[in-house]
């Protein structure tokens, strides 16, 4: 039994070493055109921009700030999965390409997820403490989202 466990342990260790050589492309685009970016098209104030960038942009934009551990597998697999899912649901860099109706729907969903503490994900805030929104920061962001939603509705 001990021999089998040792062989399994060695095999797992070798797999762990082997997967370190697989590093998928980074979610970074230095030539990103920001003219359609959410914070620019909505003319977000600085305080709101900083909060949303810290809490949302790593998974919901084309430019992720990768921490040191993101180069260690399987942490990278986990992060890339979150980023792909996040960008599939909402990409803040593509905001200007969304229809007004879609923008309003996205703003409603963002507000609901912030209110219900679904976003930012607890698995993200576990390590990224700056992404955690305090109650007053949540109120600040939600108030701004509601104003923005109203202004988008008035444009239509």
Phi, psi and omega in degrees: 000316180299322180296317180296317179297320178297317179295318179296318179298317179294318179298316178297319179298317180295321177296317179300319178293317183296320183288347177294336181281346178269111179233101180298162180303141180287148174277070180219133180228094182296340180261023181301131174271117185266010182295335179260009184292143181307310185292332180278312183292332179267357180055049183293138176294159184305315183297320179290318179303313181297318180295314183291320178297317181291326186264336192236325194292335180299324181258341186243036175210178179269007179223107180260138172271109184272126174282168184302323185285352181288349178267005179251125176277145009268010179300321181296317177303314181299313181296314182298325177296315178298316182296315180299315179294317180298314181290330178294322180279323183197125175239109183298333179288344181256007187309315182295341178275348179282147175291162178301320178298315179294321178299316179297318177298318179296318180296320177298316180294320178300312181299314180299319182289327176290315180299321183270008179061025176282331180231144351295154183301143179296329177294334178279314183288344176303322181255327182259083184295332180291343181280345181289130178263130175286171180301318180290325177292321177300315180299316180302312181293316181296319177300315180295318178300316179297319177297317181295318179300316179298318182292326177293320179296322181292331180290339183263000000 
